[in-house]
Amino acid sequence: KPGMIPQPLAIAFLSSLHRCEDLAMMAVHALDFGDYSMAICLFKRALAALNDCFAHLGSDAADAIPAFAEARDELRHRLFDLREIWLRVINDCRDDADGQADDEG
């Protein structure tokens, strides 16, 4: 509902979330090209943007808004799930990048 969450907080959170999405999509494209090092770099940047999302969820401004507080737990669960997936993909990329280095040497 418009007006329930202040626009500056909503814009800041959504900007961080959008940055996460952009970086993750670029990482997926890097995976498509087999550039595992670039994918790791981009997923790490996406994780930094995801940390910004967590910071917005835990901010004093968010604590003061009951409508935002109601959704916070669900948002945190979803973001932690996303974080876990990205960390697993990063680990797989590292394994694949090490395998490529072994094949070349």
N, C-alpha and C positions, 0 to 999 in steps of 0.2 A: 504494500500500500504506500502510495506516495506520502512523504512527510513523516513516516514512522522512523526512518533512519536518516540522520543528517546527510546531506549530499556530499560534503567533504569526506566523511568517513566512507560512504558507499563508493565514491569515485576512487579514493586511495586503495581500498580493498580490491575493487574490480580492476584497477590498473595493474596491481601486483599479480592478480590472477591471470590477466590477459598476457602479461610478460611471461608468466610460467608457460602458458599455452604456446606462445610463439616460439620460445626457446625449445620446448619439448618437441614441437613439430619439426623444427630445424634439425634436432638431434635424430629424429626418426628418418628424415631425409638422408642424413649422414650415414645412418645404418644401411639404408637402401643402397648407397654407393660403396658400402664396405669400409668406410672411414671411421673405424672404431675410436681412434684417438679424438677426432672431432666430436663424435657423439658423446664421449665421456665429458669433454669440456663443456658442451652445450647442456648436458643434463646437470652438471655441477652448477652452472649458471641458473638453470631452472630451479634447482634446489635453493639457491640463494634468494631467488624471487619468492619461492614458496615460504621461506623463513619470514619474508616481509609480510606475507599473508597472515602467518601466525602472530606476528607482532601487532598487526591491526586488530586481530581477534582479541588479543589480550590487553589492548590499550585502555587507558582510563576513559576515553571517549566512548568506547564500546561498552564498558561496564555500566555507564550511566544510562544506557538505552535498553529498556526491558525487551523490546522486540528483537534487538540484536542478540541479547543474552540468551533468549529462547533458542535461537538457531545456532548458537556458538558451538555447543557440544556436537551437534550433527556435522557442522562444517569441519570441526577439528578431526572427527573420525574419518571423514572423506579425504581430507588433506593428508592425514597420516597414512591412509591407504595408498594414495598417490605417491607419497614420499617413499614408501616401502617398495612399490613397483619400480620407481626410478632407480633406487639403490640396487635392486636386483639386476636391472638391465645394465647399470654401470659395472657391476661385478662380472656379468657375462661378457660385456665388451672388453674388460681387462683380460679375461681369460682368452677371448678370441684374438685380441691384439698380441698377447704373449705367444699364442700359437702361430700367428703369422710371422712374428719375429724369429721363432725357432725354425720355421720352414725356410726362411730366407738365409739363415746362418749356416 
